[in-house]
Amino acid sequence: MSHAVIPTLALSVLAAFVAALVVIRFRLPVILAYLVAGMAVGPHTPGFVANGEVASELAEVGIMLLMFGVGLHFSLKDLRRVWRVAVPGAVLQLTVATVLGVWLASAWGWPRAAGWIFGLSLSCASTVVLLRNLSQARLEDRPEGHLAIGWLLVEDLVCVLVLLILPTLGGLSTSGGAFPWKAAAAAVGGLALKLGVLGALMAFAGAKGVRWLLHETVRHDSRELFTLALVAVSVGFAFLAATWFQVSYALGAFLAGILINGLPISQRIRQDIQPLQDIFTVLFFISVGMLFDPAILVRRPGAVVLTTAVILAGKALAAYGIVRVLGKDRRTAMTVAVGLSQIGEFSFILAALGLRTGLLPAVGQQLVLAGAILSIALNPFLFKFIDRAKAA
């Protein structure tokens, strides 16, 4: 049965609120509540079924604001502080997790391209989950917290690049016959040229225009007008990037966040955009929960366990070993390992895009969703091991 915008929005948010009250009592991440709420109003559970098209449109706005927030937190200054460990560490960990995912996919008989998308989806930790868990553990302002955040920034950047290239390679690989490497290289080269032009326009014309706009808005001393200006910048850049340069809305919003990051009023920007970003992020996670079919836990329990093991154990052990080899102490290694042993928003976006481009089977997306829900639920409990390491 089809439902309009208001019932979908009202009942989805109500379900999220009720679920959040429950998970907070058990000190679980609220993101888990939003995913469960999405399952409750989705097509795979009895009762009310929300309008999937409406939820997807709202989720698209959520993705833009989420990526805008990632751009706002993408501090090159913070990254330079920890780059000697964060850059090689993140790349190595991404490689290990991706290879483990490819190995699982190969064992299940999936095509090689599906394995790569599956593996990459298992390698991308959630910015929202990490920042909230570090905050609750009071580690966000400590050196080990800075390293975990810098590590995640490198992961985010790699994921953004994959999101850019994936649609191009998806179209080429599904055209039939052998994979056309020359055509793929030409397509990626053309994409890089578009990005270069987009980046140049944003760095020069865009930076001056946005700074002028925001400073003029600040002069009016209107919080409402200032918030409206931020939404116009984030969503507007996303729309222009997609329309003029045929890249994703998410990339345009991400670049808009980077553009604003260095402004003197960037702290106020984060504070003012946060409530709006929070509500649309909730809608994004609800829409993801709607996609999850709990029957996968019964149909493929072994695959769910192995997928979750890669996220919780494979990623954590790889990160711990890499950080220790690079000369950091045990507590720092455990903070990075535990903080990144979960997956979230980039994994959802990658899996959905892989499914849309025909590179990932539907069961692959379901396994990614199952692994995300289980890892997000278990991640806060793993932080207790950090306290034990401190006491040891």
KEPA-33241 format. One record per residue (C-alpha): x, y, z; residue in three letters. Coordinates in steps of 0.2 Angstrom, whole numbers, plus 5000, padded with zeros to 4 digits. Example, Ala and Ser with C-alpha at 12.3 -4.5 7.8 and 13.67 -1.06 7.14 Angstrom:
% KEPA-33241
506249785039ala 506849955036ser 
This chain:
% KEPA-33241
500050005000met 500750174995ser 500850315008his 501150495006ala 502550605013val 501750655030ile 501350475036pro 503050415031thr 503950555039leu 502850555055ala 502850375059leu 504650355054ser 505250485066val 504050425079leu 504850245077ala 506550325078ala 506150415094phe 505450265103val 506850155098ala 508150285103ala 507350295121leu 507550105122val 509350095116val 509950245126ile 509350155142arg 510650015137phe 511950135132arg 511950085114leu 512350195099pro 510750295094val 511150255076ile 510650075080leu 508950145085ala 508750235068tyr 509150075058leu 507949975069val 506550105066ala 506850095047gly 506649905048met 505049925058ala 504250035044val 505049945030gly 504349825018pro 505149675026his 504249685043thr 502349675046pro 501249835049gly 501450005042phe 502550015026val 503350185023ala 503450255005asn 505150194999gly 505250334986glu 504950474999val 506150405011ala 507450394997ser 507250574993glu 507350625011leu 508850515013ala 509750594998glu 509650765007val 510250675023gly 511750615013ile 512150785006met 512050865024leu 513050715031leu 514450735018met 514450925021phe 514750885039gly 516150775034val 516950915024gly 516751035039leu 517750905049his 519050865036phe 520450965043ser 522050955034leu 522851035049lys 522350885060asp 522850765047leu 524550845045arg 524850815064arg 524650625063val 524950595044trp 526450485047arg 525450355055val 523650395049ala 524050395030val 525050225028pro 523950145042gly 522250185034ala 522850135017val 523549965024leu 521949935034gln 520849975020leu 521849855009thr 521749715022val 519849735025ala 519549745006thr 520549585003val 519649495016leu 518049545009gly 518649494991val 519149324999trp 517449295006leu 516549344990ala 517649224980ser 517249084992ala 515349124989trp 515649114970gly 515349304967trp 516149394952pro 517749484956arg 517049654954ala 515649614967ala 517049554979gly 517949724978trp 516449824981ile 515949704996phe 517749725003gly 517749905001leu 516049925010ser 516749825025leu 518249935026ser 517450105028cys 517150155047ala 515750275052ser 516250455055thr 514650475066val 514950315076val 516750355079leu 516550535085leu 515150485097arg 516050345104asn 517650445106leu 516650585115ser 515850465127gln 517450385131ala 518250565133arg 519550525120leu 519150645107glu 520450775113asp 521850655117arg 523250605105pro 522550435102glu 520850515098gly 521650635086his 522550485077leu 520950385076ala 520050545068ile 521450575056gly 521450395051trp 519650405048leu 519850565037leu 521050465026val 519750325024glu 518350455020asp 519450525006leu 519750354999val 517950315000cys 517450484991val 518650434977leu 517850264975val 516150334975leu 516650444960leu 517450304950ile 516150174954leu 514750224942pro 515950244928thr 516750074930leu 515050004933gly 514450054916gly 515949984908leu 515949824917ser 514149784913thr 514349814894ser 514749634891gly 516349544886gly 518049574893ala 518349724904phe 518849864893pro 520449934903trp 520850064890lys 519050134890ala 519050124909ala 520650224910ala 519950354898ala 518350374907ala 519350394924val 520450514916gly 518950614910gly 518250614927leu 519850674934ala 519850824922leu 518050864927lys 518550854945leu 520050964942gly 518951104934val 517751084948leu 519051104961gly 519851254953ala 518151344951leu 517751304969met 519451354976ala 519451524967phe 517751584962ala 516751474974gly 517851514989ala 517751704987lys 515851694983gly 515451584998val 516451695010arg 515751855004trp 513951775006leu 514251715023leu 515051875030his 513651975023glu 512351855031thr 513251875048val 513052065047arg 511152045048his 511351955064asp 509951825060ser 510251645065arg 508851595053glu 509551685038leu 511251605043phe 510651435043thr 509751455027leu 511351515019ala 512251355025leu 510851245018val 510951345001ala 512851325000val 512851135004ser 511351084994val 511651214980gly 513451154977phe 512850974977ala 511551014964phe 512851114953leu 514150974954ala 512950844949ala 512150954935thr 513651034927trp 515050904931phe 513950734932gln 514750694949val 513750644964ser 512750754975tyr 513750684990ala 515350744982leu 514750924979gly 514150934997ala 515850865003phe 516850994993leu 515651135000ala 516051085018gly 517951085014ile 517751255006leu 516951325022ile 518051225034asn 519451355036gly 518351515039leu 518551605055pro 516651575058ile 516751385055ser 516451335073gln 514751435072arg 514351355056ile 514551175064arg 513451235078gln 512051305067asp 512051165054ile 512051025067gln 510251015072pro 509651015053leu 511050895049gln 510550775064asp 508750765059ile 509150725040phe 510450605046thr 509150515056val 508050505040leu 509550435031phe 509850295043phe 508050255044ile 508050235025ser 509450115026val 508550015039gly 507050005027met 508249915015leu 508749775028phe 507849615027asp 508049525044pro 507749355035ala 509649365030ile 510049315048leu 509049155045val 509449115027arg 511349155028arg 511849155046pro 513649095042gly 513949235030ala 513249355042val 514449295056val 515949295044leu 515549475038thr 515449535055thr 517049445060ala 517949545046val 517249705053ile 517549675072leu 519149565071ala 519949575054gly 519949765054lys 520349785073ala 521849665072leu 522549745056ala 522449915064ala 523149865080tyr 524649785072gly 524949925060ile 524950055074val 526149955085arg 527349925070val 527250115067leu 527950145084gly 526350195095lys 525950125112asp 524649995116arg 523350115122arg 523450215106thr 523350055095ala 521849995104met 520950155103thr 521150155084val 520749975082ala 519149985092val 518650145086gly 518650085068leu 517949915070ser 516249965064gln 515550015047ile 514250145043gly 513650285031glu 515050265017phe 514750075018ser 512850095015phe 513150225000ile 514450104992leu 513349954994ala 511850044987ala 512850114972leu 513649944969gly 511849864968leu 511250004957arg 512749984945thr 512549804944gly 514249764952leu 513549694969leu 512149564971pro 510749604982ala 511349474995val 512949574996gly 512049735001gln 511049635014gln 512649565022leu 513449745023val 511849805032leu 511849655044ala 513749685047gly 513449865050ala 512049845062ile 512949715073leu 514549805073ser 513749975078ile 512849885092ala 514449795099leu 515649935096asn 515350035112pro 515649875123phe 517349855114leu 517950025121phe 517949945139lys 519549855133phe 520350025131ile 520050065150asp 520749895155arg 522349925145ala 522550095154lys 522350005171ala 523549865166ala 
